[in-house]
Each structure stands twice: as structure tokens, then as C-alpha cells.
Amino acid sequence: MATEVVIPMLGVTVEKGIIVEWIKQEGDPVARGESLFVVEADKVTTEVESPATGILAKILIPAGQEVPVLTVVGLITEAGEAIPDEYKARPAAPAAEHGAAALAAASAGARSAPSASAIPRGPIAIVPAARKLAREKGLDLATIAASGPGGVILLRDVAAAAAAPGISASTLARRFADRKGVALAGMEGTGVRGRIMRADVERTLIEAQTPGLGKIIPMDRMRQVIARRMSTSAFTAPHIYFFTDVRMDPLLNFRREILPDFEKAFDLKPSINDFLIKAVALNILDFPILNATVKDQEIHIAPEVNVGLAVALDDGLIVPAITNADRAGLVDIIRQRMDLVKRARAGHLTMAELECGTFTVSSLAQYDITYFTAILNPPQSGILSVGKTRDELYLSDGGAVKTRQQATFGLSVDHRIIDGTVAADFLQNLKWKLERPTFTFLNL
């Protein structure tokens, strides 16, 4: 039976993806779990695996086109199985507005653009040496004129495209600029020999959209999706909020005491967020209902505790998750957190890292913000907000006025799933854990 290959969900704020490259070609045998093609979205570039074992019988969407997630892009059949009639008659989808045609147009003037008839359609045929050189030079295969038999791109074709005068920009920079409607002409590049990189395009976009009085800033796709999802969360899941002050001196002192030996042993520096992630994960074991989602008329408690950490980007927010945080040691949490934050800002996260979170921590401790209310990250049922750590006066048991460091923690929960007393117990228990770090993190 034929199996459809689709563009998968690429995260909570992603609606479309561009097929960068087909790793397998029509007629190639494929195994379940083997990479079929590379897809890129605003903040994600990932290889999509085959959902079945068989033959890649038909490619419906060629490389270079942008299509909505869950679009059928290919078909896998068993050996000798005929392609169903509805797929035989289905042509490859026309180039999307931001697909190969737009990309080729944006590249016009940058290098000698090939004629429309010279650009290969459907799966791009290219010899291995040429593909390697194109990757090294950051060239988009869809813009290279093929001179080989049957429209095959040869090494000399790639060399000619690389030597052509004009704007030098990476493939990701060109695709990103095309999707955002940013002109590369006149842009200063920070790459090797002045090459324009994606970061340069992002900087130009930010400068162009800097808020000002009387200015109208159009929402890009990511901001539109964030707005829609947050509105849905706010009006679908009835939120209820809880706040408490947590004494931070014990945790800050604990971190200070272990830091020299920890760095010496593991060459890693634990942050306060790392301790928060671990404490939250341990707390969820005591209150598993905080690890739940609503599906139809049922409450589903996730079997794994994956704590998401909100990471601010220039044009939005992304929430990768530390997996199995309840079972992971502090070293593993630190390494996961460092890797996820780095790749989130570079746009290299995978779908699984964006979708697997079961609870979220959102910290504004680096700002002069005492506390804030957070909107749930759907479909999760809980999110913890963390304000700055501040000095406050208090009266000791002996009547003396002293100072201590404390922070206000907020908990937002889905009231369809979680009752007020449960949420209050969760936050109070978390406070107890953080104020007794030696006991909480004894076995880490």
C-alpha cells in the first residue's frame, strides 16, 4: 500500500517550509527512518525521515518550493507496486510565491541568471563533485544552469556560477531574504570576503522594522502565528495565576560553593536556570497533573517530563525542551540547555526539540522585572514565570533588620485540568525545594 510523505509540523509558530534538497530521488529504495529530504523554515532546518520502507515512487514537490506543513510531497510504494491513479495525474505543484522562481528572480543581477528552460525542474540532478562544490560555495542548485545530458548539473556549471560577478550570499541568506522580502543589493556582509550571511539579513530586517512613532510595521509570518496561537491559548484554556516569593540566598550560595569544583571536574558552569529546570522536573514527579494536556474530552498525562525553556529571538520566541529532565543529571541538563539555546538562535533546531515540551519555564531574571504573568504554551497545562532576584529587608526572629535576596515566581495553569489547591501546592512545594538546595540536589 502506498505511503504518503508529508512536510511535518516544524514547531508551534511554523506554517510553511521550503524543501531545500531531495536526498533520495525517484526510484531509489528507502528504509523507514532514512532521510528523504531537507526542509527549512524560519527557525528550523532538519532532515525528514521516511515513514515507510519501499521505493520513493514519485516526488510531487521539487526542491526549492515553499509549501504548507502537512502537504503531501512524495509517495513511497512497495517494490513492484503501481502508483495510484490520483498520483499519476498529479503534476508537481507550481512554484510557490517564495519558492524557486522567486529565489531565482531575487538572484537576478547577483550572477548571470540562467534562462527558465535551463533551470532543472522537479528533482535536481547533479553529479556528486558538483554538489559538494555548491555546498562549499553556498550556491542554490535551483539557480545553476545545467549543461550535462538530461539537465544534469556538472562540476563546470557550479564553478561558472561561483565565478560569476555580483552579490555573494549564502543559500540560507538568500532564502531568508526572499521570504522576508529583503533586497540583498547594497547590503554589507560579515562573512568571508564580505559574503552576506543570514545574520546580516536579519540585522537589516530589524533595522528596517525598528519601532518609531507613526510607523506601521507589518507582521511577518512568525509573529502572525505567535499572535494567533497566544490568542487561542488565552481564550481556549481558562488561565489561573499564582505567585509566591522564593528566598534565593540558599540556591545562590549553593551554586557559589560548588562552582569551582564543578568547573574543574566537568568544564561547565551551571546557571540558575539549570537548577530551576531540575527542580521543576522533580516537582512534576510529585504533581504529574502539571504534565498533562487536554485531548477531546480526556486529560492525557505525558509519560516523560520535558521542560521547555523560553528563548527570546529577534523576531519571536521559541521554546526548545530539555528531555527527561527528571532523570537527567545536572551535567546533562547544562549541556542540553547550552546546545539548544545555541541552535535556537542559529535556526538549527529539530521538530522534536520544539514539540516535545510538557511544561515551560520563562525567566526574565536578567531584566528589572519583579514579576509577570505568562500565557500557556499550548497544549501544555503549566508555565512558570521567574522575575529578577532582588534585595529586600526583613525582620529576623531576634528583632534585627536584615537583608535577603528573593525572587517572585508565578505559575499559570489551565484551570480545565488543574484546580487552584493543586496549583498552590505545586508552587509551594517548588519553593520548598529551591530554598533547600542541598537536600533537593543531593544526588546530582
N, C-alpha and C positions, 0 to 999 in steps of 0.2 A: 504494500500500500504506500502511495506517495506521501512524503512528509514535507510540509511547508517550512521554509526558512524565513524568519522574520527579523526585522530590526527590533531588538529587545528594548525594554524600558531602560533608560540611561540615567535615571535619577529623578528626584521629585520635581525639579524645575526644567526638565528637558522634554521637548515635544518632538524634535526632529533630529536627524543625524545624517551625516554625509558618509557615503561609502568611499573610503579613501582608496582601498585596493582589494581586489579579489585574490586571496592567496591560492585558492583552488579554482580551476577552470572547468568549463562544461566537459563532461565525460570523465573527469577524474574520480577515482574511487575515494571515498571518505569514510572515516571511522567516527563513531559517536564520541564527542568531546574533542575532536580535532578542529583546529582553527580553520574557518572558512573564508572570512573576510575581516578587514579592519574598518571600524566605524568611528567617526569623530563627531562630537557635539561641542557645545560651548566650553564645558569644563571636563570632558571625559574623552579619552581616546583608548579604545580597547579592541581586542580581537574577539570575534563572535564565534562560538564553538558550534559544531554540527550537532543537531538534535537527534540524529539517527545515523546508522551505518548503511552505506549503499553507494550509489553513484550520484554525483552532482549533475542531474539530467538537464537542468535549464537554469540560466541566470536571467532573471526578469528585470533587474535594475543594474545597469552597468556602473562601474566606478566613476566617481565624480558627481553623482547626483545626490541631492538632499531630499529625503522623504520622511514622512511622519513615522514615529515609533510604531511598532506592531505591523508595519507594511510588509507584505509578502515579497521577498526579493529573490528567492530562488526555490528550487524544487529538488528533493532527493528521492530517488526511486531505488528499488531493488534491482540487482543485475538482471537485465533482460526484460524488465517491466516497461511497458509503454507509458509515455507521458499522457496524462488525462487530457481529454479534448479541450477542456476550458483553458488549459495552459498552452496547448499547441497554438491556439489562435490568439493568445495574449501577447502583444508586442512589448518590448521594453518600454517603460514609462518615458514620456518626453522629459527632456532636461528640465529640472526644477528651476524656479526663479533664481536661486542661489547655487545652482549646480554647475556642471561642467561648462555650459555655454556662457554663463555669467562670469565664471572664472577666466575663461579664455578671453572674454571681452575686457575684463579688468587688467589682463596681462598685455593687452594690445599696446604697443609702444614701448613696453618694457623689454621685449625681444621680438624678433621677427615672428609674427604670429602666423601659423600655418593656415592654409585655406580650410574651409569647412570640410571639404572632401578628403583633406589629408589627415584629419584627426580621426583616429580609430574609434569606431562605435562599438558598443557592447563591451565585453571583457577585453582589456588591453593586452595585446600580445607583444611581448618584449623579451629579448634574449637576456639571460642572467647577468652577463657582464654589464649590459646597458642599464638594467635595473639597479645594480649596485652603484654605478656611477651617478645615476639620477638621484639616488638617496643621498649620496655624499654631497652632491651639489644643491640639494634641496629643491629639485625640479618637479613640477607636477606633470605626470605622464600624459594627462589629457591635453596638454599644450604642445606636445612634441610631435612634429611631422614625421611620419614613418616612411622609410624608403625601401624596406625589405619586402619580400614577396608576401602577398596576402595581408599587407598592412602591419607587418611586424616591425617594431622599433629596434633598430640596430644600434651598436655602440657609437657609430659615427653620427647618428641622429642626435643622441644625447650630448655628445661632445660639441656639435654645432649649436645646439640650443644653449648650452652652458657658456659658449664663447660669444653669443650674440650680445651686442651692447644694450644698455637700458637699465632698468631698475633691478637691483639684486635683492631678492627677498626669499625667505624660507617658505616652504609649502604651507605650513601652518599659518604663517603671517598672511599669505595671500588668501587662504580660505577664510580666515577670521575677518580680514578686511572686507572681503566680498560679502560675507553675511551681515556685517555691521554697516556696510555702505560707506566705508572709509577709503579715500583715494590714497594710493601709495606714492603718487608723484609729489616730489618735494619733501617727503618725509625723511628725517635723518635716522640712519640705522646705527645700532650699537654692536652689531655682530662683526665677525671677521671681515676686514676690508669694507666696512660700512654697510654690511648686509642688514636689511630690515628684518627684525625678528618680531614674533608675536607680541612680546612685551612693548616694543616700540609702537605697534598699532594700538595696543591697549592704552598706553600713555597718551597718544594723540586723541583717542576717543574720550578719555577722561577730561582732558583739557578742553575739548570741544563741548562737553556736556557739564562743565562746571556750573553749579547753580549761580544765578545772578538775578537781581531784581528785574521783573518784567520779562524774564526769559522763559521760553517754552522748551522743555526737554522731553522728547518722545521716549516712551518706554521701549526698551529692547525686549526681545523675546523672553529672556531670563527674568527680567523684572515683571513682565506681564504674568508669567506663570507663578512667580512668588506671590504677586498680589491676589491672583485667583485662588491659590491653594490656602493662603492665610485667611482669606475671606471665608472660604469653605470651612476651614477649621474653626474659625471664630463663631460661625453661625450654625454649624452642624454639631460640634461637640460642646456641650454646655460646660464652660470653664468654671472652676472654683479655685481660689488662691489662698495660700497660707504663707506666713512669714515668721521667722524667728532669728534672734541674734545668736551667733556662734562665737565663743571665745577662741581666737586664733592663736594666742600665745603658745599653748601646748604643741600645736602642729608646727608652728614656725620654729620653735625651739627644737623639736624632734628632728625636723629637716636639717637644721643647722648642725646638730650634733652628729648625724650620720653622714653628712655630705662629704667630708674629707675621705673617710674610709670607702664610701660608696664610689666616689670618682676614681679612687686608686684601684679598686677591685674591678670595676666594670667600665670605666672611662665614660660614664654617663652622669648627667646631673638631673635628679628628679625635680620636677616642678610641683607647685601646689596643686595644679590641675591633675597631675598623675595620682596624687593621694586622693583627691576628690573622686576621680573615676573609680578607683579601687573601693573606696568607702561606699559609694553609691551602689556598686555591683554587689558588695557584701550585704548591703541593706535590702536590696531587692530579693535576696535569698530569704530574708525574714518576711518580706511583703511581696510575694510573687504576683499579686494582682496588679502591681505597678508595671508589670512586664506584659500587659495584656492589650489586645485590640478588639474592636467590635467588628464582627463579620455577620451580616444579615441580622438575625435575632440571637446571635450567640456571642459569648465572650471567649476569645481564644488567648490562652496564656502561652507565650513563646517558650520553647524549650531551652533556648540559650539566652544568656544575658550579654547583650552587645550594647555598650554605652557609647552613644554618639557625642562628639564634641563639636560645637558650632564653630566654624572657621569663617571669618569675615574675608570676603574678596572685594575687589574694586567695584564690581557690578552686582553684588548679591551676597548670599550666604549659602554655605554648603556644609553638610553635616556627615562626615565620614564616621564610621563606628569602630571602636576598639572591640574586637571579637572575644567572646568568652572571658570578659573582664573579671568575672567572679573567680575563675580558675587560674587566670594568668598572674604570674608574679610581677613585682614592681618593675623589674628589668624589662620584661616582655611588654608591659604597658608603656613604658618610656619609649622603647624602640618603635612600637606600633604608632604611638602618638606623633613622634618626630617624623616618621616616614609618611604618615597620612597627611599631616599639615603641609609638608614639603610638596608632595604630589598634588594636593588640592590646589595649591597656589600656582602650580605649573600646569594644571589641567590634565593630569595623568591618572586620575582615579578610575577604578573599575566600577561597573554597575553594582556588583555585590557589596562593595565597600560603602556605597551610598544607600543601598536599600535594606541592609541587614540590621540597622539600628533598632533597638527595642525601648530605649529611654535616652533622653538628651540632657547634657549639661551645657548651659550657656553662661559664660563668665564675662563680666565687664569690669573685673577687678583692676584692670590697668587704667581705668578711667576714674574720674572723680564722681562716680555714680554710687549712691548709697544703696539703693535697691531698685528693682524694676519688675514688672510683670511680663511674663513670657507667654507667647501663644504656642500651643502644642504643635509639634511637628507630626502631621498626620502620616500614618494611622496610629501613632503612639499615644499612650494614655497619660504620660507624665513628662514634665520637663523641669529641671532645677535651674534657678537663676541665682547668680552669685555677684554680689556687689563688692565694692572696694573694702579693703581692710583698713580700719581707722582706729585712732587712739581715743579712748573715752575714759572719763573719770568715774570711779565707783567708790562706795564706802565699804571698807573692809569690816570683818566681824569685830575687830578691836576699835572701830570708830575712826580709823585713819583714812584719809582721802588718798587713793592710789589711782594709777592708770593701767589700763589693759587694752589689748588690741582685739577688736572683734569685727565681724562682718555680718551683714544681713543676708540670709538665704531665703529665697522664695520658691514655693512649689506650686506649679499649675497642674491640675489633673482634670481628666474627663469625668464629669460628675455622673455620666451614664454608667460608668464602670466602678468608680471609686467613691465611697462615702466619705463625708467630712472627718469622721473619727479615725478612719483608716489612714487618710492623708496626714492628719495631725500626728498620729503615732509614727508614721514613716519619717516625717521631718524631725520629730523629737528624738527618735532612735538614731537618725543620722547625726544629729547634733551631739548626742552622747558619744558616738564613735569618734567623731572628729576632735572632741575635747579630751579624749583618752587615746591618743595615737599609739602609744607604746603597746597597749593591750590590743588595739584594733589591727595593727600591722606587725604583730609579734612574729608571725610565721612567714613574713615576706623576705 
